[in-house]
Amino acid sequence: MKIKNGLFVKIGIILVIAGLYIFIEPVQITVKRLVFMFSMVDVPTMKNYILSFGIWAPVVSFFLMVFQSVAAPLPAFLITFANAALFGWVKGAILSWTSAMAGAALCYWIARFYGRSLAERLVSRFALDEVDIFFQKHGKYAIFIARLLPFVSFDVVSYGAGLTSIGFWEFFLATGLGQLPATLIYSYVGDMLVGSVKTLVSGLLIIFALSALLFAVKKSMREKNRLPGPQQAGGENSAN
Amino acid sequence: MGSYQKAIFIAVTFLIVAAAIAGCAKNDKIPVVEKEIDLSGYKNADIFITPQELHDRLGQEDILIFDANKPTDYPKGHIPGAVSLGWQSFCDTSGKIGDANWGVTLPKEELKEVLESYGIDNNQTIVFYSDVLNGPGADGRYVWQLRKADLDNAKLLYGGLELWKALGYDTDTEPVQPVPATGLVLKDYDEGYNATKDYVAQNLGQTKIIDARTLKEYEGDTSRGEARGGHIPDAIHLEWKELLNKDATPKTAEEIIAIMKDKGITPEDDFVLY
């Protein structure tokens, strides 16, 4: 009976969201426009959009960040840049960091609650498999490392983590710390020169350097305690 | 081996090596089409620059190249020296997407600043290109925007990136930064390039209107978040792709005139496109 109730809730939530999208036209139009806007990958456009909500701009920015987290392929750095340009780099960074945390937590819970099949639909099976391998390889540190590496998808990692045995608070902490350097650098760069690819590239390079350093440290640590290594942890990961 | 045989052996070896070198050298150049492109059939042929001419002028200081593909496609390969623009760089995107006039050309003074930040002045040849067959034709839009402001040196790459690649010309993956310029002079926009909403509404039923979008969009698709689906009353459907060949080059003037005639439009007609 308990399982049945759970199933009802699961299906119910999906139906409500699908219903909102299908039957309430403004919702559908807004979502389509947001996807189109994200696909432009243009910081000024994102900035203008957020700005147009006036006093509600920070709130809209927050929800945009959560939205892009759930819809995994949309790029988050657009919002981070726009936030920095609109609210200054310190406030912008705080806003970006908090909203990204909320988004990550939501992804984690979606994956935990609905399991692999839905997560696969929201990201892609291939991406999720890659993240699995990454988790198996790096065990506990996986999330922290993944957050530091600029080329690992933030959102896919969140979904992936929800499918493993990693506890929520452990996930939350690793995410919070891991995304801090990238958020700070992006915000600082975004505040100085919006849209300049040159500074973006150097920012990316800095992050990359930091991550590479950490990677090396981690690797040497693993080699030191080879015996209790993470190989055994591999089997238990395919939750669901 | 006698000395006679030796001499033949050496000669043959030499020939093979020479042939191989010649073969390689040829491969480096142009494998497919080498024939010159003939633009003489087009009335306004000066909007085009041929890939051959662009290739010859690559690296010269009097030419600027802009990539109008999606910014995410640009790093996968662009013409050497080309700067990425996306589609909206010369547009006003203040306010919300979907607001009235969101995405129209920037006013003259603002456009001047943006163009200067991309290194555009009145002396440059400015080339725009995209993967033509992918749409949505942002390269053509840029040429239109600049010519509207009297920059008649704005040109569209004939056959786009597709023909460029088919000719075996190089592409590059490194991003290119624009070098800002100063002193650009723009004229007031030639309003003959535009039809405003009011103009279209007033002339409904008199002016011919062509809907160049896909048939799905013409018939009401709203997958890009259009507030309402459908088309302007009496608009004729002629998808943009119908005027292109499979290799991304435009059809000949005669072919285009014939296609337009089928739709009830002659070169003398006044018509509005969207």
Chai-1 contact restraints between the chains, C-beta under 6 A:
chainA,res_idxA,chainB,res_idxB,connection_type,confidence,min_distance_angstrom,max_distance_angstrom,comment,restraint_id
A,I29,B,G225,contact,1.0,0.0,6.0,A-B,restraint_1
A,K32,B,G225,contact,1.0,0.0,6.0,A-B,restraint_2
A,R33,B,I97,contact,1.0,0.0,6.0,A-B,restraint_3
A,R33,B,G98,contact,1.0,0.0,6.0,A-B,restraint_4
A,R33,B,G225,contact,1.0,0.0,6.0,A-B,restraint_5
A,F36,B,R224,contact,1.0,0.0,6.0,A-B,restraint_6
A,F36,B,G225,contact,1.0,0.0,6.0,A-B,restraint_7
A,M37,B,I97,contact,1.0,0.0,6.0,A-B,restraint_8
A,M40,B,G86,contact,1.0,0.0,6.0,A-B,restraint_9
A,V41,B,P71,contact,1.0,0.0,6.0,A-B,restraint_10
A,D42,B,G86,contact,1.0,0.0,6.0,A-B,restraint_11
A,D42,B,Q88,contact,1.0,0.0,6.0,A-B,restraint_12
A,T45,B,T93,contact,1.0,0.0,6.0,A-B,restraint_13
A,N48,B,T93,contact,1.0,0.0,6.0,A-B,restraint_14
A,N48,B,S94,contact,1.0,0.0,6.0,A-B,restraint_15
A,Y49,B,K96,contact,1.0,0.0,6.0,A-B,restraint_16
A,S52,B,G95,contact,1.0,0.0,6.0,A-B,restraint_17
A,S52,B,K96,contact,1.0,0.0,6.0,A-B,restraint_18
A,V197,B,P175,contact,1.0,0.0,6.0,A-B,restraint_19
A,K198,B,Q177,contact,1.0,0.0,6.0,A-B,restraint_20
